[in-house]
Amino acid sequence: MMGKDMKILRGLSDYPGSAAVVLGAHINGLGIIRSLGREGIPLIAIDRQAMMGQYSRFSTRHIVLEDNHPREFLESLCRLGSGLGHKAVLYITDDRYFRVCAAAAEMLAEHFYLPFNTRMGEAAIDKAYQYRICRENLISCPLTFIVTTGLDVENLLKQRNELPYPLIIKPGDQSCSLSFSAGKRLYEVENQHKLL
């Protein structure tokens, strides 16, 4: 990214307010990109591969930045932040990015405003925790079954005739080792027979 820094930052460092850096340009990132872009806020969309949000008309600049080596990734992110001339707001829309950035929050805070509670750690991306908090506070959320053991799977299968279909099966943590084929992030199950 070093050789491209000036081209990427052209126009952003002159902006009088804070720019935004959106880390994760998939569907969640696209929502943030559109919301900020409609307000005229310049932003850089970053992802590990080309994603839809990077090609939004609201994305001022986009970068494909590999994150296979967290230290190098963070150093590149800090170089980007320091090159903006003022702190940008760093929006993180992906669990994998969150883990890396939360662990380096102090370093990133020198270059970015971090609009998340860095002390929450894993709880910030723990879907079971989030759904429990929603239920405790009477906030609507999808009917959710958390499956962590073989016994959980057995109990779920015993209830298969009573479940509301269609169902969506997806890992609570997108970076987990649950192997979904062909890069799928979820499966749709139309009826109890397909659940087996």
ROPA-150950 format. One record per residue: residue number from 1; residue in three letters; x, y, z of N, C-alpha, C, O in turn. Coordinates in steps of 0.05 Angstrom, whole numbers. Layout:
residues N
NUM, Ala, X, Y, Z, X, Y, Z, X, Y, Z, X, Y, Z
...
//
This chain:
residues 196
1, Met, 16, -24, 0, 0, 0, 0, 17, 25, 0, 7, 46, -8
2, Met, 42, 24, 8, 59, 47, 11, 59, 65, -14, 55, 89, -12
3, Gly, 65, 53, -37, 67, 69, -62, 41, 82, -70, 42, 101, -85
4, Lys, 19, 71, -61, -7, 82, -69, -18, 102, -49, -38, 114, -54
5, Asp, -4, 106, -27, -14, 123, -5, -24, 150, -15, -46, 158, -8
6, Met, -7, 164, -30, -15, 192, -38, -39, 192, -55, -57, 209, -52
7, Lys, -41, 173, -74, -64, 171, -92, -89, 165, -76, -110, 177, -80
8, Ile, -87, 147, -57, -111, 139, -41, -120, 162, -24, -144, 167, -20
9, Leu, -101, 178, -13, -108, 199, 6, -115, 225, -7, -126, 243, 6
10, Arg, -109, 228, -33, -115, 253, -47, -144, 261, -43, -162, 244, -49
11, Gly, -149, 284, -34, -177, 294, -30, -187, 288, -2, -204, 304, 7
12, Leu, -178, 267, 10, -188, 261, 37, -174, 278, 58, -187, 286, 78
13, Ser, -148, 283, 55, -134, 298, 76, -142, 328, 76, -137, 342, 96
14, Asp, -155, 337, 55, -164, 365, 54, -192, 369, 65, -202, 391, 69
15, Tyr, -206, 347, 71, -233, 348, 81, -232, 360, 109, -217, 351, 126
16, Pro, -249, 381, 115, -247, 394, 141, -257, 377, 165, -248, 382, 187
17, Gly, -274, 358, 160, -284, 341, 182, -270, 315, 182, -251, 310, 167
18, Ser, -279, 296, 199, -268, 270, 199, -277, 254, 175, -301, 255, 168
19, Ala, -259, 239, 164, -266, 220, 143, -273, 194, 158, -271, 192, 182
20, Ala, -282, 175, 143, -288, 148, 154, -272, 127, 140, -268, 129, 116
21, Val, -264, 107, 155, -252, 83, 143, -270, 60, 151, -274, 55, 174
22, Val, -281, 47, 130, -299, 24, 135, -284, -1, 129, -275, -7, 107
23, Leu, -280, -17, 150, -265, -42, 149, -284, -65, 145, -298, -73, 164
24, Gly, -286, -76, 121, -305, -96, 115, -326, -84, 96, -344, -70, 106
25, Ala, -324, -90, 70, -341, -76, 51, -363, -95, 40, -373, -91, 18
26, His, -370, -116, 55, -392, -134, 47, -418, -120, 54, -418, -95, 56
27, Ile, -440, -134, 57, -466, -121, 59, -468, -103, 84, -480, -82, 81
28, Asn, -457, -110, 107, -458, -93, 130, -442, -67, 125, -452, -45, 131
29, Gly, -419, -70, 113, -403, -47, 107, -416, -29, 86, -415, -5, 88
30, Leu, -429, -42, 67, -444, -26, 46, -465, -8, 59, -469, 14, 50
31, Gly, -479, -18, 79, -499, -2, 93, -486, 23, 106, -498, 45, 104
32, Ile, -463, 19, 119, -450, 42, 131, -440, 61, 109, -442, 86, 112
33, Ile, -428, 50, 88, -418, 67, 66, -440, 84, 54, -436, 108, 49
34, Arg, -463, 72, 50, -486, 87, 38, -495, 109, 58, -500, 131, 50
35, Ser, -498, 102, 83, -508, 121, 103, -489, 145, 105, -498, 168, 105
36, Leu, -463, 140, 107, -444, 162, 110, -441, 177, 84, -440, 202, 84
37, Gly, -441, 163, 62, -437, 176, 36, -460, 194, 29, -456, 216, 17
38, Arg, -484, 187, 37, -507, 205, 32, -505, 231, 47, -517, 251, 40
39, Glu, -490, 231, 69, -485, 255, 85, -461, 270, 75, -453, 291, 87
40, Gly, -449, 261, 54, -425, 275, 42, -399, 269, 57, -380, 284, 53
41, Ile, -398, 249, 73, -374, 243, 88, -356, 226, 70, -364, 204, 61
42, Pro, -331, 235, 66, -313, 219, 49, -304, 194, 64, -301, 195, 89
43, Leu, -301, 172, 50, -293, 148, 64, -276, 130, 46, -276, 131, 22
44, Ile, -261, 113, 60, -245, 93, 47, -257, 66, 55, -260, 60, 79
45, Ala, -263, 49, 36, -274, 23, 41, -250, 3, 38, -237, 2, 17
46, Ile, -246, -13, 58, -224, -33, 58, -235, -61, 63, -253, -65, 79
47, Asp, -225, -79, 47, -232, -108, 51, -208, -124, 42, -191, -115, 27
48, Arg, -208, -150, 50, -187, -168, 42, -189, -177, 13, -170, -188, 2
49, Gln, -212, -173, 1, -217, -179, -27, -237, -159, -38, -250, -145, -22
50, Ala, -240, -158, -64, -259, -139, -76, -287, -146, -67, -296, -169, -70
51, Met, -301, -127, -55, -328, -131, -45, -346, -108, -55, -336, -87, -63
52, Met, -372, -112, -53, -391, -94, -65, -389, -65, -54, -392, -46, -69
53, Gly, -384, -62, -28, -382, -35, -17, -360, -18, -28, -361, 6, -28
54, Gln, -339, -31, -38, -316, -17, -49, -324, -3, -75, -310, 16, -84
55, Tyr, -344, -13, -88, -352, -3, -114, -377, 15, -112, -388, 23, -133
56, Ser, -386, 21, -88, -408, 39, -85, -401, 67, -94, -378, 75, -92
57, Arg, -420, 81, -105, -415, 108, -113, -408, 126, -89, -398, 148, -93
58, Phe, -415, 117, -65, -409, 132, -41, -381, 127, -30, -373, 141, -12
59, Ser, -368, 107, -40, -341, 101, -31, -321, 120, -45, -317, 118, -69
60, Thr, -309, 138, -29, -290, 157, -40, -265, 144, -51, -256, 150, -73
61, Arg, -255, 125, -36, -232, 108, -44, -237, 80, -35, -252, 75, -16
62, His, -224, 61, -48, -225, 34, -38, -198, 20, -39, -182, 26, -57
63, Ile, -193, 2, -20, -168, -11, -18, -173, -41, -14, -190, -48, 2
64, Val, -158, -58, -27, -158, -86, -21, -133, -90, -4, -110, -86, -14
65, Leu, -136, -98, 21, -114, -100, 40, -115, -127, 53, -133, -132, 69
66, Glu, -96, -144, 47, -96, -171, 58, -91, -170, 88, -76, -153, 98
67, Asp, -105, -188, 102, -102, -188, 131, -91, -215, 142, -95, -222, 165
68, Asn, -76, -229, 125, -65, -255, 133, -44, -252, 155, -39, -270, 171
69, His, -31, -229, 156, -10, -223, 176, -19, -199, 192, -15, -176, 183
70, Pro, -31, -204, 215, -43, -182, 231, -25, -158, 236, -34, -135, 234
71, Arg, 0, -164, 242, 18, -141, 248, 22, -123, 224, 20, -99, 226
72, Glu, 26, -135, 200, 30, -119, 176, 4, -105, 169, 4, -82, 160
73, Phe, -18, -118, 173, -44, -106, 168, -48, -81, 185, -56, -60, 175
74, Leu, -42, -84, 211, -45, -61, 229, -26, -39, 223, -34, -15, 224
75, Glu, -2, -45, 215, 18, -25, 208, 8, -9, 183, 10, 15, 182
76, Ser, -3, -24, 163, -14, -10, 140, -37, 7, 147, -40, 30, 136
77, Leu, -54, -2, 164, -77, 14, 173, -68, 39, 188, -79, 61, 183
78, Cys, -48, 37, 205, -38, 60, 219, -25, 80, 200, -28, 104, 203
79, Arg, -10, 70, 180, 2, 88, 159, -20, 103, 145, -18, 127, 140
80, Leu, -41, 89, 138, -64, 102, 125, -75, 123, 143, -80, 146, 134
81, Gly, -80, 116, 168, -91, 136, 187, -74, 160, 191, -84, 183, 192
82, Ser, -48, 156, 193, -30, 179, 197, -29, 196, 172, -24, 221, 174
83, Gly, -33, 185, 149, -32, 200, 124, -56, 217, 119, -56, 233, 100
84, Leu, -77, 213, 134, -102, 229, 130, -99, 257, 140, -115, 275, 131
85, Gly, -81, 262, 158, -78, 289, 168, -95, 295, 192, -91, 315, 206
86, His, -115, 279, 198, -132, 281, 221, -144, 253, 226, -145, 237, 208
87, Lys, -153, 249, 250, -165, 223, 257, -190, 218, 240, -207, 235, 237
88, Ala, -192, 193, 230, -216, 184, 217, -231, 166, 236, -219, 156, 255
89, Val, -256, 162, 231, -272, 144, 247, -269, 116, 234, -273, 113, 210
90, Leu, -261, 96, 250, -257, 69, 240, -281, 52, 246, -286, 45, 269
91, Tyr, -296, 45, 225, -320, 28, 228, -311, -1, 221, -301, -5, 199
92, Ile, -316, -19, 239, -308, -47, 235, -334, -64, 232, -350, -64, 250
93, Thr, -337, -77, 209, -362, -91, 204, -358, -121, 201, -376, -135, 191
94, Asp, -336, -132, 211, -329, -160, 207, -316, -170, 232, -298, -157, 244
95, Asp, -325, -193, 242, -314, -205, 266, -284, -209, 265, -270, -203, 285
96, Arg, -274, -218, 243, -245, -223, 240, -229, -197, 244, -209, -196, 258
97, Tyr, -238, -176, 230, -225, -150, 234, -228, -140, 262, -209, -128, 273
98, Phe, -251, -144, 274, -255, -135, 302, -235, -147, 321, -223, -132, 337
99, Arg, -231, -173, 319, -212, -186, 337, -184, -173, 335, -171, -167, 355
100, Val, -174, -170, 311, -148, -158, 306, -147, -130, 317, -128, -122, 331
101, Cys, -167, -114, 310, -167, -85, 317, -171, -81, 347, -159, -63, 359
102, Ala, -188, -97, 359, -193, -94, 388, -168, -100, 404, -163, -87, 424
103, Ala, -153, -119, 395, -128, -126, 409, -107, -104, 406, -89, -102, 422
104, Ala, -110, -88, 385, -90, -66, 380, -104, -39, 383, -95, -19, 370
105, Ala, -124, -37, 399, -140, -12, 401, -123, 12, 409, -127, 34, 399
106, Glu, -105, 8, 428, -89, 30, 437, -72, 42, 414, -70, 66, 411
107, Met, -60, 24, 398, -44, 33, 376, -62, 47, 355, -54, 68, 344
108, Leu, -85, 36, 349, -102, 47, 329, -114, 74, 338, -119, 91, 321
109, Ala, -118, 77, 364, -131, 101, 375, -113, 126, 370, -123, 148, 372
110, Glu, -88, 122, 364, -70, 145, 357, -78, 157, 330, -73, 180, 325
111, His, -91, 141, 313, -97, 149, 285, -126, 150, 279, -134, 163, 260
112, Phe, -143, 137, 295, -171, 134, 289, -188, 139, 314, -179, 134, 336
113, Tyr, -212, 148, 309, -233, 147, 330, -245, 119, 328, -251, 110, 306
114, Leu, -247, 106, 351, -258, 78, 352, -285, 79, 364, -288, 81, 388
115, Pro, -307, 76, 348, -334, 78, 359, -344, 52, 370, -367, 44, 365
116, Phe, -328, 39, 386, -337, 14, 399, -322, 12, 425, -301, 24, 430
117, Asn, -334, -4, 443, -322, -8, 470, -301, -29, 468, -307, -53, 466
118, Thr, -276, -21, 468, -254, -39, 465, -251, -59, 489, -239, -80, 487
119, Arg, -263, -52, 512, -261, -69, 536, -280, -93, 534, -277, -112, 549
120, Met, -300, -91, 516, -319, -114, 514, -306, -138, 502, -315, -161, 507
121, Gly, -285, -135, 486, -271, -158, 474, -290, -176, 459, -306, -167, 443
122, Glu, -288, -202, 465, -303, -222, 450, -333, -219, 453, -348, -226, 435
123, Ala, -342, -208, 475, -371, -204, 480, -383, -186, 458, -407, -189, 451
124, Ala, -368, -168, 447, -378, -150, 426, -385, -165, 400, -402, -156, 385
125, Ile, -374, -189, 396, -380, -204, 372, -393, -231, 378, -397, -247, 360
126, Asp, -398, -237, 403, -411, -262, 412, -441, -261, 407, -455, -247, 422
127, Lys, -450, -275, 387, -478, -273, 379, -496, -284, 402, -518, -274, 406
128, Ala, -488, -305, 415, -504, -316, 437, -508, -295, 459, -530, -292, 469
129, Tyr, -487, -281, 466, -488, -259, 486, -507, -237, 476, -524, -228, 491
130, Gln, -504, -229, 451, -521, -208, 440, -551, -215, 441, -568, -199, 448
131, Tyr, -557, -239, 432, -585, -248, 433, -596, -250, 461, -619, -243, 466
132, Arg, -580, -259, 480, -588, -260, 508, -595, -232, 518, -615, -229, 532
133, Ile, -578, -213, 513, -582, -185, 521, -608, -175, 509, -624, -161, 522
134, Cys, -612, -181, 483, -637, -172, 470, -662, -184, 484, -681, -169, 490
135, Arg, -661, -210, 489, -684, -223, 503, -689, -211, 530, -712, -206, 538
136, Glu, -667, -207, 546, -670, -196, 573, -682, -168, 573, -694, -160, 592
137, Asn, -677, -153, 551, -687, -125, 549, -711, -123, 531, -718, -101, 522
138, Leu, -724, -146, 525, -748, -147, 508, -745, -133, 481, -763, -120, 471
139, Ile, -721, -137, 470, -716, -127, 443, -720, -150, 423, -709, -172, 427
140, Ser, -735, -145, 402, -741, -166, 383, -715, -176, 370, -697, -161, 363
141, Cys, -713, -202, 368, -691, -215, 354, -700, -242, 343, -720, -252, 353
142, Pro, -687, -252, 324, -696, -278, 312, -695, -301, 333, -678, -301, 350
143, Leu, -713, -319, 330, -712, -344, 346, -685, -357, 339, -679, -362, 316
144, Thr, -669, -362, 360, -642, -371, 355, -635, -395, 373, -642, -395, 396
145, Phe, -623, -415, 361, -613, -438, 375, -582, -437, 374, -571, -436, 352
146, Ile, -570, -437, 396, -540, -437, 397, -531, -466, 399, -538, -479, 419
147, Val, -516, -475, 380, -507, -503, 379, -477, -503, 384, -462, -493, 367
148, Thr, -469, -515, 406, -440, -516, 412, -431, -545, 417, -407, -550, 416
149, Thr, -450, -563, 422, -442, -591, 428, -460, -610, 412, -480, -602, 400
150, Gly, -452, -635, 411, -468, -655, 398, -495, -658, 411, -515, -664, 397
151, Leu, -497, -654, 437, -523, -656, 452, -541, -634, 442, -565, -638, 440
152, Asp, -530, -610, 437, -547, -588, 426, -559, -595, 400, -582, -589, 394
153, Val, -543, -609, 383, -553, -617, 357, -575, -637, 360, -596, -635, 347
154, Glu, -571, -657, 378, -592, -677, 383, -618, -664, 392, -640, -671, 383
155, Asn, -616, -645, 411, -640, -631, 421, -654, -615, 399, -679, -615, 398
156, Leu, -639, -603, 382, -650, -588, 360, -665, -606, 341, -687, -600, 332
157, Leu, -653, -629, 335, -665, -648, 317, -691, -660, 328, -709, -666, 313
158, Lys, -692, -663, 355, -717, -673, 367, -740, -653, 364, -763, -661, 363
159, Gln, -733, -628, 361, -754, -607, 358, -759, -600, 329, -775, -582, 323
160, Arg, -748, -615, 310, -749, -606, 282, -777, -604, 271, -781, -588, 253
161, Asn, -796, -619, 281, -824, -617, 271, -838, -592, 281, -858, -584, 269
162, Glu, -828, -580, 302, -841, -556, 314, -827, -530, 305, -838, -509, 311
163, Leu, -805, -532, 292, -790, -508, 285, -804, -492, 262, -817, -504, 245
164, Pro, -802, -466, 263, -814, -450, 241, -794, -449, 217, -771, -441, 219
165, Tyr, -804, -459, 194, -788, -460, 170, -795, -437, 152, -818, -428, 153
166, Pro, -778, -428, 135, -750, -437, 131, -732, -428, 153, -737, -408, 167
167, Leu, -710, -442, 157, -689, -436, 177, -664, -427, 162, -659, -433, 139
168, Ile, -648, -412, 176, -622, -405, 167, -602, -416, 186, -604, -412, 210
169, Ile, -583, -431, 176, -561, -442, 193, -536, -428, 186, -527, -427, 162
170, Lys, -524, -416, 206, -498, -402, 201, -482, -402, 227, -493, -404, 249
171, Pro, -456, -400, 224, -439, -399, 248, -443, -373, 263, -446, -352, 250
172, Gly, -442, -373, 289, -443, -349, 304, -418, -332, 300, -419, -308, 304
173, Asp, -397, -345, 293, -372, -331, 288, -363, -339, 260, -356, -362, 254
174, Gln, -363, -319, 242, -357, -325, 214, -328, -335, 210, -322, -347, 189
175, Ser, -311, -330, 228, -283, -340, 225, -278, -367, 238, -256, -376, 239
176, Cys, -300, -380, 248, -296, -406, 261, -289, -427, 240, -290, -422, 216
177, Ser, -283, -450, 250, -273, -472, 232, -296, -488, 220, -291, -507, 206
178, Leu, -321, -481, 226, -343, -495, 214, -340, -493, 184, -340, -471, 173
179, Ser, -339, -516, 170, -333, -514, 142, -359, -515, 126, -373, -535, 125
180, Phe, -365, -492, 114, -387, -490, 95, -374, -492, 67, -353, -480, 62
181, Ser, -387, -506, 49, -375, -510, 23, -377, -485, 6, -395, -469, 9
182, Ala, -359, -484, -13, -359, -463, -34, -360, -435, -23, -373, -417, -35
183, Gly, -348, -430, 0, -348, -403, 11, -375, -393, 21, -377, -369, 26
184, Lys, -394, -410, 25, -420, -402, 34, -418, -392, 63, -402, -402, 79
185, Arg, -434, -372, 70, -434, -362, 97, -458, -372, 113, -460, -370, 137
186, Leu, -478, -384, 99, -501, -395, 112, -515, -415, 94, -511, -416, 70
187, Tyr, -533, -431, 106, -550, -449, 91, -579, -443, 98, -586, -438, 121
188, Glu, -596, -445, 78, -625, -443, 82, -637, -471, 83, -631, -487, 65
189, Val, -653, -476, 103, -666, -502, 106, -696, -498, 103, -708, -484, 119
190, Glu, -707, -509, 82, -735, -504, 75, -755, -519, 92, -777, -509, 97
191, Asn, -748, -543, 101, -767, -559, 117, -752, -579, 135, -727, -581, 134
192, Gln, -767, -593, 152, -754, -611, 171, -739, -634, 158, -720, -644, 170
193, His, -747, -642, 134, -732, -664, 121, -704, -655, 112, -686, -671, 111
194, Lys, -702, -629, 105, -676, -619, 95, -657, -613, 119, -633, -610, 115
195, Leu, -669, -612, 143, -652, -607, 167, -634, -630, 172, -612, -627, 183
196, Leu, -642, -654, 165, -626, -678, 169, -603, -677, 150, -586, -695, 150
//
